[in-house]
Amino acid sequence: MAKKEQNKSAMTSAQKISVGVGLTAAAVAAAGAYFLYGSKNANKNRKAVKSWMLKAKAEVLEKLEEAKEMSQDEYEAIVKNVAGAYVGAKNASKAELKSFKDEMVDHWKAIERTAKPKKKVVAKKVAAVKKAVAKKVA
């Protein structure tokens, strides 16, 4: 009976992936919020943001959410493909597209940090559950 309790509290790999994707989405949203409201140049950034840029960021975010796992190379390829779709847009200059790609690629380290599960926290929770189950059984 104690084993059944432990299995219910352990996270499956699908749940871990879901948590990672959720954290990734949160990181991208936080980076965007910081860019528009928290940085020193927030006023300038808000004026510079074009509607195409917001749509492009949303597309990158959607592809991040769809992916179960993603490497830096895959992320950069997504950013490049999304930026390539806006080359013909009349409001998007080459300089703005380059700026968009550079900015999005710079966010990878923050995304990667938030997406990695913290193994120590999970191990501590499992140990706490084992102790609680042992007390109930005894």
C-alpha positions, 0 to 999 in steps of 0.5 A: 500500500505504501508503494501506491502512495509513492507512485501517485506523488511522483511526476511522470515524464509527460508532467515534467515536460508540461511543466518545462513548456509552461515555464518556457512560456512564462519566461518568454512572456516575462522577457517581453514584459520586461522589454516593454515595461521594465528596462531602462529604455522601456518608453523607447522600446514600446514606441519601436515595437510594431504590430508585425513584431508582436505577431512574430513573437507570438508565433515563436511562443506558439512553436515553443509551447507545441514542442516537447523538447527543444535545443538552442539550434532548433529555437534559433531555426524557429526564430529565423523561419518566423523572421523570414516570413516577415521579410516581405512585410511593408512595415518591417525593415531589414534592420528591424528584422535583424534586431528582432532575431538578435533579441529573440536569440538572446532570450534563449539562456533565460528560457533554458534556465527556467525550463530545466527541472530542479532535481533537488526539489523533486527529490526532497518532496519524494523523501518527505512523502516517503516519511509521511507514508512510513509514519502512517503505516507504522 
